[in-house]
Amino acid sequence: MRAGVSAVIRTCRECREDTAEPIPVGLEPTVSCGGRVLYLCPPCRADLGVVPLSQHPEGTLGQVLYEEGTP
């Protein structure tokens, strides 16, 4: 980490542990503000085969997507 930059800590949606390496994987609709970002820690993201939000195809609405071949 660069000097003077603090890590952003988020809670993994799957294991509920705090992680300094949160991966945004989708948007959860909410009534008041349009949506909340869902985060997974790297191990949970890999275990579940979830596609990071930054790799979603253009035009998706933020629903959680799974890698091809994931049950």
C-alpha distances in whole Angstrom, upper triangle without the diagonal:
4,7,9,7,8,8,11,13,17,19,20,24,25,24,24,21,18,14,11,11,15,17,19,23,25,27,29,32,33,36,35,32,32,29,26,23,23,20,20,18,17,20,22,22,23,26,27,27,26,25,21,23,21,24,27,30,31,33,32,32,29,30,29,29,30,29,33,34,33,36
4,6,6,8,10,13,16,19,22,23,27,28,28,27,24,21,18,14,15,17,19,21,25,27,29,31,34,34,37,36,32,33,31,28,25,25,23,23,21,21,24,26,25,26,29,30,30,28,27,24,24,23,25,28,31,32,34,33,33,30,32,31,32,32,32,35,37,36,39
4,6,8,11,14,17,20,24,25,29,31,30,28,25,22,19,16,17,20,22,24,28,30,31,33,36,36,39,37,34,35,32,29,27,28,25,25,23,23,26,28,28,29,32,33,33,31,30,27,27,26,29,32,34,35,37,36,36,33,35,34,35,35,35,39,41,39,42
4,6,10,13,16,19,23,25,28,30,29,27,25,21,19,15,17,19,22,23,27,29,30,32,34,34,36,34,31,32,30,28,25,26,24,25,23,24,27,29,28,30,33,34,33,32,31,27,27,26,29,31,34,34,36,35,35,32,34,33,35,36,36,39,41,39,42
4,7,9,12,16,19,21,24,27,26,24,22,18,16,12,14,16,18,20,23,25,26,28,30,31,33,31,28,29,27,24,22,23,20,21,20,21,24,25,25,26,29,30,30,28,27,23,23,22,25,28,31,31,33,32,31,28,30,29,31,32,32,36,38,36,38
4,7,9,13,16,18,22,24,23,21,18,15,13,10,12,14,16,18,22,24,24,26,28,28,31,29,27,28,25,22,20,21,18,19,18,19,22,23,23,25,27,28,28,26,26,22,22,22,25,27,30,31,32,31,30,27,29,28,29,30,31,35,37,34,37
4,6,10,13,15,18,20,19,18,15,12,9,6,8,10,13,15,18,21,22,23,26,26,29,28,25,26,23,20,17,17,15,15,14,15,18,19,19,21,23,24,25,23,22,19,20,19,22,24,28,28,30,29,28,24,26,24,26,27,28,31,33,31,33
4,6,10,12,15,18,17,15,14,10,8,6,8,8,11,12,16,18,18,20,22,23,26,24,22,22,19,16,14,14,12,13,12,14,17,18,18,20,22,23,23,21,20,17,17,17,21,22,26,26,28,26,25,21,23,22,24,25,26,30,31,29,31
4,7,10,13,15,14,12,10,6,5,5,7,7,11,12,15,17,18,19,22,22,25,24,22,22,19,16,14,13,10,11,10,13,16,16,16,19,20,21,22,20,20,17,18,19,21,23,27,27,29,26,25,21,22,21,23,24,25,29,30,28,29
4,6,9,12,12,9,8,6,6,7,8,6,9,10,13,14,15,15,18,19,22,21,19,20,16,13,10,10,7,9,9,12,14,13,14,17,18,18,19,17,18,15,15,17,20,21,24,25,26,24,22,18,19,18,20,21,23,27,28,25,26
4,6,9,8,6,6,4,6,9,10,8,10,11,13,14,15,14,18,18,21,21,20,20,17,13,11,9,7,7,8,12,13,12,13,16,17,16,18,16,18,16,16,18,21,21,25,26,27,24,22,19,19,17,19,20,22,26,27,23,24
4,5,6,5,6,6,7,10,10,7,9,10,10,12,14,14,17,18,22,22,21,20,17,13,11,8,5,4,5,9,10,8,9,13,13,12,15,13,15,13,14,17,19,19,23,25,25,22,21,17,17,14,16,17,19,22,23,20,21
4,6,6,8,10,11,14,13,10,10,10,10,11,12,11,15,16,19,20,19,18,15,12,10,7,6,6,8,11,12,9,10,13,13,12,14,12,14,13,14,17,19,18,22,24,24,20,19,15,14,12,15,15,18,21,22,18,19
4,6,8,11,12,15,14,12,12,12,11,13,14,14,17,19,22,24,23,22,18,15,13,10,9,7,8,11,10,7,9,12,10,9,12,11,14,14,16,19,20,20,23,25,26,22,21,17,16,13,15,14,17,20,20,16,17
4,5,9,10,14,14,12,13,15,14,16,18,17,21,22,25,26,25,25,21,18,16,12,11,8,8,11,10,7,10,13,11,11,15,14,17,17,19,21,22,23,26,29,29,26,24,21,19,16,18,18,19,23,22,19,19
4,7,9,13,13,12,13,14,15,16,17,16,19,20,23,24,23,23,19,16,15,12,10,9,9,13,12,10,13,16,15,14,17,16,19,18,19,22,23,24,27,29,29,26,24,21,20,17,20,20,22,25,25,22,22
4,6,10,11,10,13,15,16,18,19,19,22,23,26,26,25,25,22,18,16,13,11,9,8,11,11,10,13,15,15,16,18,17,20,18,20,22,24,25,28,30,31,28,26,23,22,19,22,21,23,26,27,23,24
4,7,9,9,12,14,16,18,19,19,22,22,26,25,24,24,21,17,15,13,10,10,8,11,12,12,14,17,17,18,20,18,20,18,19,21,23,24,28,29,30,27,26,22,22,20,22,22,24,28,28,25,26
4,5,6,9,12,14,17,18,19,23,23,27,26,24,25,21,17,15,13,9,8,6,9,10,11,12,14,16,17,18,17,18,16,17,18,20,22,26,27,29,26,25,21,22,19,21,21,22,26,27,24,25
4,6,10,12,15,18,19,21,24,25,28,27,25,25,22,18,16,14,11,11,8,10,12,14,14,16,18,19,20,18,19,16,17,18,20,22,26,27,29,27,26,22,23,21,22,23,23,27,28,26,28
4,6,10,13,16,18,20,23,24,28,27,25,24,21,18,14,13,9,9,6,7,10,12,11,13,15,16,17,15,15,12,14,15,17,19,23,24,26,24,23,20,21,18,19,19,20,24,25,23,25
4,6,9,12,14,16,19,20,24,24,21,21,17,14,11,9,6,6,5,7,10,10,10,12,15,15,15,13,13,10,11,13,15,17,20,22,23,21,20,16,17,15,17,17,18,22,24,21,23
4,6,9,12,14,18,20,23,24,21,20,16,13,10,8,5,5,6,7,10,10,8,11,13,13,12,10,10,6,8,9,11,13,17,18,20,17,17,14,14,12,13,14,15,19,21,18,21
4,6,8,11,14,16,20,20,17,16,13,10,6,6,4,7,9,10,13,12,10,13,15,14,13,10,9,6,6,8,10,11,15,16,17,14,14,10,11,10,12,13,15,18,21,18,21
4,7,10,13,16,20,21,18,16,13,11,7,6,6,7,10,11,13,11,8,11,13,11,11,7,6,5,4,8,9,9,13,14,15,12,12,8,8,6,8,10,12,15,17,15,17
4,7,10,13,16,17,15,13,9,8,6,5,7,10,13,14,16,14,12,15,16,13,13,9,9,8,6,9,11,9,12,13,13,10,9,5,5,5,8,11,13,17,19,17,18
4,6,9,13,14,11,9,6,5,5,6,9,12,16,17,20,17,15,18,19,17,17,13,12,11,9,12,14,12,14,14,14,11,8,5,6,7,11,14,17,20,22,20,21
4,6,10,12,10,8,5,5,6,7,10,13,17,19,21,18,16,20,20,17,18,15,15,14,12,15,17,15,17,18,16,13,10,8,7,9,13,16,19,22,24,21,21
4,7,9,8,6,4,6,9,10,14,17,21,23,25,21,20,24,24,21,21,18,18,17,15,18,19,17,19,18,16,14,10,9,9,12,15,18,22,24,26,24,24
4,6,6,5,5,7,10,12,16,19,22,25,27,23,23,26,27,24,25,21,21,20,18,21,23,20,22,22,20,17,13,13,13,15,19,22,25,28,30,27,27
4,6,6,8,10,14,16,19,22,26,29,30,27,26,30,30,27,28,25,25,24,21,24,26,23,25,24,21,19,16,15,16,18,22,25,29,31,33,30,30
4,6,8,10,14,16,20,23,26,29,31,28,27,31,32,29,30,26,26,24,22,24,26,24,26,25,22,21,17,17,18,20,24,27,30,33,35,33,33
4,6,8,11,14,17,21,24,27,29,27,25,29,30,27,28,24,24,22,19,21,23,21,23,22,20,18,15,14,16,18,22,25,28,31,33,31,32
4,7,10,13,17,20,23,26,28,25,24,27,28,25,25,22,21,19,16,18,21,18,20,18,16,15,11,11,13,16,19,22,25,28,30,28,29
4,7,9,13,16,20,22,24,22,20,24,25,22,22,18,18,16,13,16,18,16,18,18,16,14,10,9,11,13,16,19,23,25,28,25,26
4,6,10,13,16,19,21,19,18,21,22,20,21,17,17,15,12,15,18,16,19,19,18,15,12,10,11,12,16,19,22,25,27,24,25
4,6,10,13,16,18,16,14,18,19,17,18,14,14,11,9,12,15,14,17,17,17,14,12,9,10,10,14,16,19,22,24,22,23
4,7,10,13,15,12,11,15,16,14,15,11,12,10,9,12,14,14,17,18,18,15,13,10,10,9,12,14,17,20,22,19,20
4,7,10,12,10,9,13,14,13,13,11,11,9,9,12,14,14,18,20,20,17,16,12,12,10,13,14,16,20,22,19,20
4,6,8,6,6,9,10,10,11,9,10,9,11,13,14,15,19,21,22,19,18,14,14,11,13,13,15,18,20,16,18
4,6,5,6,9,10,11,12,11,12,11,13,15,16,18,21,24,25,22,22,18,18,15,16,15,16,20,21,18,20
4,6,5,6,9,10,10,10,11,10,13,14,15,17,21,23,25,22,22,19,18,15,15,14,14,18,19,16,19
4,5,5,6,9,10,11,13,13,16,17,17,19,23,26,27,24,24,21,20,16,16,15,15,18,18,15,17
4,5,5,6,8,9,11,12,15,17,17,18,21,24,25,22,22,18,17,13,14,12,13,17,17,13,15
4,6,5,6,5,8,8,11,13,13,14,18,21,22,19,19,16,15,11,11,10,10,14,15,12,14
4,6,5,7,9,10,14,15,14,16,19,22,24,21,22,18,17,14,13,10,10,13,13,11,13
4,6,8,11,13,16,18,17,18,21,24,26,23,23,20,18,14,14,11,11,13,13,10,11
4,6,9,11,14,17,16,16,19,22,23,20,20,17,15,11,10,8,9,11,11,8,9
4,7,9,12,15,13,13,16,19,21,18,19,16,14,10,9,5,5,8,9,6,9
4,6,9,12,10,10,13,17,18,15,15,12,11,7,6,4,6,10,11,9,11
4,6,8,6,7,10,13,15,12,14,11,10,7,6,5,6,9,12,11,14
4,5,5,7,11,13,15,12,13,10,11,9,8,9,10,13,16,14,17
4,5,5,9,10,12,10,10,7,9,8,8,11,12,15,18,17,19
4,6,9,10,12,11,12,10,12,12,11,13,13,16,20,19,22
4,6,9,12,11,13,11,12,11,10,11,11,13,17,16,19
4,6,8,7,9,8,9,9,8,10,10,13,16,16,18
4,6,6,10,10,11,12,10,12,12,13,17,17,20
4,6,9,10,12,14,13,15,16,17,21,21,23
4,6,9,11,13,13,16,17,18,22,22,24
4,6,7,10,10,13,15,16,19,19,21
4,6,9,10,14,17,18,21,20,22
4,6,8,12,15,17,20,18,20
4,6,10,13,15,18,16,17
4,7,10,13,15,13,14
4,7,9,12,10,12
4,6,8,6,9
4,6,6,9
4,6,9
4,6
4
